[in-house]
Amino acid sequence: MKKILEAKVEYNVFPNKGICKIDDNLYSIKNTIQGQTISFQRKRKKKGFIEGKLVERLENSPLETIEGCPVNERCGGCIYQKLEYDVECDLKKKTLTELYKDIYDEDINFHPSPILQGYRNKMEYTFGDSVKGGPLVLGLHTKNKFYEITDTVDCNIIDEGFNKIRQAVQEYFRDKNYEFFKKIKHTGLLRHFIIRKTFSEDEYMINLVTTSDEFDVNDFVEFAKQIDNRIVSIYHTINDNISDAVIVDKLELLYGKEYLTEKINGLEFRISPFSFFQPNPAQAEQIYNRALELAGDLSGKNVYDLYCGTGTIAQIFAKKAESVIGVEIIAEAVEKAQENAELNGLTNTKFICDDCLNFMEKVEKKDVVVLDPPRDGIHPKAIDRLIDINPDKFIYISCNPITQRMDLDKFIEKGYKIKSLEFFDQFPRTYHCEAVALLSRK
């Protein structure tokens, strides 16, 4: 067995790593907070640090002054549950400032979330057990445990409706004695359960994910309809793939609406079972409004929204620009984007299914380009070609500051300057944060 080390976390680096010092070595341990005393095992050596695996938190940090969530120690979701929110924001801002300090030396703007509790509009739960052979649990994966599931009682980043629905469904399947899917044996019925909510309409969509084993679907539907009258849509997804991810072999609407409708900036967006939509709509609205402000006067300007997904950003920009073209390689997302634009009566938007770079090489006039790539950032082999599009402004929105920070080096090498850098706390109580950068040659 590897030797167990003990140390105090001296400071944090983004996204969720605590740094300890023993002798002349610096250790980096995930999911720890400045001031905690921890035990850990040494893993591998990387540039500047030795990675460590957390074994136990021996003492809380002086920053941890509240109780937070009752299952925080088991659930792997929220690292900052025991911090007052202003302390959490200060810690995030400090680590983000450090991350970008070599390329941006001005004070960064950090925007707290307008909603602290019950802010999420989607949760994906897993069926399993908390101990081998124990009762069925519907919840989230236990921290550092691949097979164990935590019963997320009174989770505070979702509203009471999520907790009520999850608990009722857990009890229903316990009473029915249905088995969850065993990852090793590949047997069992129950896999995942997804809840989506729209805040503007206060409605819920639920999606039960099972294997193709038979069960009484109609009985489940009748039960689910009685849980809460705000459940307006019930789906069933069949997934026989051995992967733990939700993979759709078959999707069927069992009851109610095909989609939910959410409103942002006076626009309506239809949300289907697997549509991407920002999980914190209240903060997303602030992000999009700020991006629109950073773009400046868009009168007579042509905007290109790359990696546009279902077109939320494109449609918000369409209210001010001469024209907006959204480009996305996923055909289903493009189809949904066009549907939403038609729903909102927007005639100056167009959505194209294509690789972003292939499309932009065909375009002559490029005033403003909005980038909102996946978490992995812009592909290294493509970034130079993308920058050579050469618009007046790039607005780079990122859900992963780590990859955005690396990408911005390339923009700077190509002659662009960071005019503004701002961060939005999209996921309070977790380490995640959204970054918005304005880049211009002028």
Protein Blocks (a to p, Z undefined) as FASTA:
>chain_A
ZZddddddfbdcdfkbccddehjbccddehiaehiacddddfbddehiacdddfbdfbdc
fklmbfbjaklmmpckbmmlmpcfklmmmmmmmmmmmmmmmmoccdcdddddfbfghkbf
bdcdddddfbehiacddddddehiakbccddehiakbcfklmmmmmmmmmmmmmnopacd
dfklopajblbdcddddfklopacddddddfbdcdfklmmmmmmmmpmkbcbdcddddfb
fbfbdcdfbdcdfbhjfbdcddeehiacdddfklccdfblmlmmmmmmmmmmmnopaehi
acddehklnommmmmmmmmmmbdcdddfblklmmmmmmmmmmnopakbccddddfklmmm
mpmbdcbdcddddfklpafklmmmmmmnopabdcdddfblklmmmmmmmmmmnopacfbd
cdddfbghiabdcddddddfZZ
